[in-house]
Amino acid sequence: MQKPPQPLDFALRETSPNIGAGAVTPADKLACTYDLVEQMQYLYVRVVKAKELPGKDVTGSCNPYVEVKLGNYKGVTRHFEKKSNPEWNQVFAFSKERIQASILEVVVKDKDVVLDDFMGRFICDINEIPKRVPPDSPLAPQWYRLEDRRGEKVKGEIMLAIWMGTQADEAFPDAWHSDAAAVAGHTVSHIRSKVYLSPKLWYVRVNVIEAQDLIPSDKSRYPEVFVKTILGNQALRTRISQSKSVNPVWNEDLMFVVAEPFEEPLIFTVEDRLPGNKDEVIGRCMISLQTVQRRLDHKPVNTRWHNLEKHIGEGEQKKEIKFASRIHLRICLDGGYHVLDESTHHSSNLRPTAKQLWKSSIGIFELGILSAQGLIPVKSRDGRGSTDAYCVAKYGQKWVRTRTIVDSFSPRWNEQYTWEVFDICTVITIGVFDNGHIHGGGDKGGGGKDSRIGKVRIRLSTLEADRIYTHSYPLLVLHPSGVKKMGEVQLAVRFTSSSLINMLHMYSQPLLPKMHYVHPLSVIQLDGLRHQAMQIVSMRLSRAEPPLRREVVEFMLDVDSHMWNMRRSKANFFRIMGVLRGLIVVGKWFDQICHWKNPLTTILIHILFIILVLYPELILPTIFLYLFIIGIWNYRWRPRHPPHMDIRLSYADAIHPDELDEEFDTFPTSKATDIVRMRYDRLRSIAGRVQTVVGDLATQGERFQSLLSWRDPRATTLFVTFCLVAAIVLYVTPFQVVALLTGFYVLRHPRFRHKLPSVPLNFFRRLPARSDSML
């Protein structure tokens, strides 16, 4: 059964961009280093250095800087104090489609307090500028004599390299761009494209075994001792030891997440629970993770005894440390696990931490981020709406960030990125954001946040190999007012398989590394560790330069996906109903067969049933042949585009405003008491229905158990007698005869049916259940 189509505004659109992969002539192919994006021509000016600049100050020195002018656009280098031979090595890029002048002017000036002095200039006709095509080597810079305003040579020379190129040029990412000329100098780094790497994450397994010779302050009572372990901002504790003595035993495993390089030590504190719910520190020790053994499999590492330092209170003087107590630990860095730092349902990396366990790649994934259309204003600038959009893509450990296109509702990025693929059943996530840290919105004074515009996920296993997909994806974001389309982003994607055999073999392999099955972690452990891993990744990337903001990383990793909300609960319920819909349809069809709604079909089913009973060896081949025919038949209607965000599946188009308000509530809640009470009552009502369904399921299961439990002696007697008679009858009667009689009874004509329930069903419903014993 086909699901209803989405509204056109929220649907995926196939596009036909003018990308290099569609070129047919060899010349076009040569010019197209990035073949999944449209070519964008730029005029590049590299200002390298100057020499022998004349002094303009009273002291005979100068404070030089360079202005690069092309029409209405002007780029400025940094200036140097009192230096006649400065070195800048800065690159300026001017978009060719915005060039409205035929002359490029490079002016050297002396920075002064009142008015900057003119020192000289170099003028170039842009029609004479050479074209460079990567992978050619960079153009060698040359010395040019400076001229005055009348064209006469003056003292001083400047070294420049000028060429025409594309966004494939290696100078492109770090260049000053003419379309961002209004951005202040100290925030230019916030708009450049960058590649980031997630930190390498490890699971730290701490097995707290026992302690010896503890010295509690109160020796008249049995100590209630536990161990608290701290790693960075993670803190876990063991249970109180059952052996209440000075030699307690725990033998508990504690799991932590840590990122390379290891900056924080493991801190163990042995504490005694005193009356009044107070804790007294008996001893502590500190262990550097640099000294901890790394393991690749489930074999246990060696244990070690560690001395506990005597705790010193705040009012005491420090004495010479004596080691009176010891703690027995087994600590290791588990490299055989994959540290989950994103939602399991759309993970982009499933490899173990230890590089020795990595398998070879099975292909290459290429992503072309072309453009966006119809972006809505996110903020206000100078009394009008504005959007400074950039894209972030995350796959595996590699994050990429495009440059920010300033003040545009239809930005064109045309940037291409590549990832190695190690598992085809992974997902790449692409997010679009508004840059809130330019035009004075930087880090000073707290700054603004980068607003989310939308997100796209593409599962690699849904892509055909070596095919280019060019689509415009709707950018959908859930707001307190409802789901909103923020625009569209145009992407070109291609998956190239390096080995078909290895890719098909991947489907027979476990999804996660071996350690997850040999020594599995509990669901509660995984949830806690995933949350800690997300926090570590967001913190590390926010410390990069330029930073990948915490709100960006959390949106890409779906940090809040584990939070309960009514919308997602309803969406998952309807997903379950969609899965069961096929069984329901088959059940209705079989009921029509049994009631002879279509006599010809029922007769054919009788004939097929007789054939299968007489020749049972045909049952399994018939089933698999039927599935094969269905698969071949459905091939005609196979999906021809990648999946995208579905508002109907997400139940975002029919959500109640109060349920939406609840979804955006903080945790813990910040709402008024009466609203919280109303929502709590609603949740209790829903939970009551779920409780009733679970109770009914338990009742049916207990009735099955009561068949032989003699809880109802008469019912068990009848059932046992029936089993004995059935055993004798089935022993003397051929199985095929029994199967035929049973089938004919089930498929009997409605004339031989009664509207009342059958005898076995009546018997089953009368069996006792344990619901009578519940309070």
Salt bridges, closest charged atoms under 4 A:
ASP35 OD2 - ARG494 NH2 3.02
GLU38 OE1 - ARG412 NH2 3.32
GLU67 OE1 - LYS69 NZ 3.65
GLU67 OE2 - LYS74 NZ 3.73
GLU67 OE1 - LYS109 NZ 3.41
GLU81 OE2 - HIS79 NE2 2.99
GLU97 OE1 - ARG412 NH1 3.13
GLU105 OE2 - ARG121 NH1 3.06
GLU147 OE2 - LYS153 NZ 3.25
ASP148 OD2 - ARG150 NH2 3.64
GLU152 OE1 - ARG150 NH2 3.94
GLU157 OE2 - LYS51 NZ 3.94
ASP169 OD2 - ARG132 NH1 2.58
GLU170 OE2 - ARG132 NH2 2.83
ASP174 OD1 - LYS194 NZ 3.29
GLU210 OE2 - HIS328 ND1 3.29
GLU224 OE2 - LYS244 NZ 3.69
GLU252 OE2 - ARG239 NH1 2.79
ASP253 OD2 - ARG205 NH1 3.15
GLU260 OE2 - ARG294 NH1 3.41
GLU263 OE2 - ARG543 NH2 3.74
GLU271 OE2 - LYS228 NZ 3.59
ASP272 OD2 - ARG221 NH1 2.79
ASP279 OD1 - ARG273 NE 2.51
GLU309 OE1 - ARG284 NH1 3.86
ASP334 OD2 - ARG205 NE 2.88
ASP334 OD1 - ARG295 NE 2.37
GLU342 OE2 - LYS394 NZ 3.17
GLU366 OE1 - ARG494 NE 2.91
ASP388 OD2 - LYS379 NZ 2.83
ASP388 OD2 - ARG381 NH2 2.48
ASP407 OD2 - ARG384 NH2 2.58
GLU415 OE2 - ARG403 NH1 2.79
ASP434 OD2 - LYS379 NZ 3.19
ASP443 OD1 - ARG549 NH1 2.94
ASP450 OD1 - HIS437 ND1 2.76
GLU464 OE2 - ARG467 NH1 3.84
GLU464 OE2 - ARG640 NH1 2.97
GLU488 OE1 - ARG13 NH2 2.57
GLU488 OE2 - LYS485 NZ 2.74
ASP527 OD1 - ARG530 NH1 2.99
GLU554 OE2 - ARG550 NE 3.18
ASP558 OD2 - HIS346 NE2 3.44
ASP558 OD1 - LYS455 NZ 2.66
ASP558 OD2 - ARG457 NH2 2.52
ASP591 OD1 - HIS595 ND1 3.30
ASP646 OD2 - LYS3 NZ 2.75
ASP653 OD2 - ARG648 NH1 3.26
ASP658 OD1 - ARG679 NH2 3.33
ASP658 OD2 - ARG682 NH1 2.85
GLU659 OE2 - LYS570 NZ 3.00
ASP661 OD1 - LYS671 NZ 3.17
ASP661 OD2 - ARG679 NH2 2.51
GLU662 OE1 - ARG682 NH2 2.57
GLU663 OE2 - ARG567 NH2 2.88
